[in-house]
């Protein structure tokens, strides 16, 4: 029997509070995913936290007896050399940037969540140039490696990587994972008996089918949502009641983020109320991260703490590690990922990134075609895809006119002079990450 190749896994943003969940997933699969080196990469400003994460990682590995070396470094190029898998989970500007994004958005009375609206735009413009730098380094140092992108906004970052890099790239999100887990709970059946067909864009997806042992049960899931028994919402979206008439008319199950589009005024009012109480989402995330870091410092801790599930990205390691597993072992699993459309969703360009159920092989990601969307839903997807496409181009070029056009198209960002002011303030507050926009600032 041929000995399995030892794998080198690199985590960009190794100091993330999510890293212990990723480590947990790798350890659970070590019998078929033989990782021998785990490199945690972070920037100087994040090394204090990353050191705590690295120490916990070593304790978790020691508990299992797996033979995995852990390296912590700020030298990204050294880490990338001859890597097999590169996991991108960094936050450009750290949590402080997200705090600024949400406060600017609320100041100008628009939704500012980190993957939606003005906040999503700002996050993309900070992140995409860094993601492309990483891809360029990979082209030189590990050209055969796979880049698994968890960095938000995952869809736009993946689109930039697929269009402007030769690296094999796939984007991941935990929203489909939450939808599958939640649907199984709502139907009272084991999760491994549920099959979902997911289609749309990142944080703008629908379950076109919910199958239980081959039987279509989408209508029952929708009825549970109407009744208020929503088990599919991630922790980073506050509990909210769906509009009953809307759900009954859809005939497919929406992801929780679609509330920002279907009921945007309700969410905006809620965000204003929360901000007046000094409790917006970014502040809560910062609080949970601080609590997690204190827990991680415990020298006796050698497992992932339960509190990590309070973060919005909980369970993403299920997708991340199983994706690596499927690629490495050519398992031909069907997973829900961000990848090149290639005709999977009719009405969108072939070269754009979509989030769809796909066949995962060792050589490529094969998106699975879905039935055409009804016209109203397709128009929303097309509108948001144009927003994403223009945002990617603006992030790379620094063209403020493209940026403004992108924001004006976004249905949860209204137009007017205040958007010019919000855009100017966003650039000023993020100039270290958006230097190409510097020429566009009002003097």
Secondary structure, DSSP 8 states (H G I E B T S, - for coil): ------EEEEEETTTSTTHHHHHHHHHHTTTTS-EEEEEEE--GGGHHHHHHHHHHHHHHHHHHT---EEEEES-HHHHHTT-SEEEE---TTHHHHHHHHHHHHHHTTS---TTSHHHHHHHHHHHHHHHHHHHHHHHHH-TT-EEEE--SSHHHHHHHHHHH--SEEEE--SHHHHHHHHHHHHHTS-GGGEEEEEEEETTEEEEEEEEETTEE-HHHHHHHHHTT------TTS------HHHHHHH-SEE-GGGHHHHSHHHHHHHHHHHHHTT--HHHHHHHHHHHHHHHHT-TT--S--GGGGGSTTTTHHHHHHHHHHHHHTT--EEEEEEEE-TTSSTTS-TTSEEEEEEEE-SS-EEE-------HHHHHHHHHHHHHHHHHHHHHHH--HHHHHHHHHH-TTS--SHHHHHHHHHHHHHTTTT-GGGGGGS--
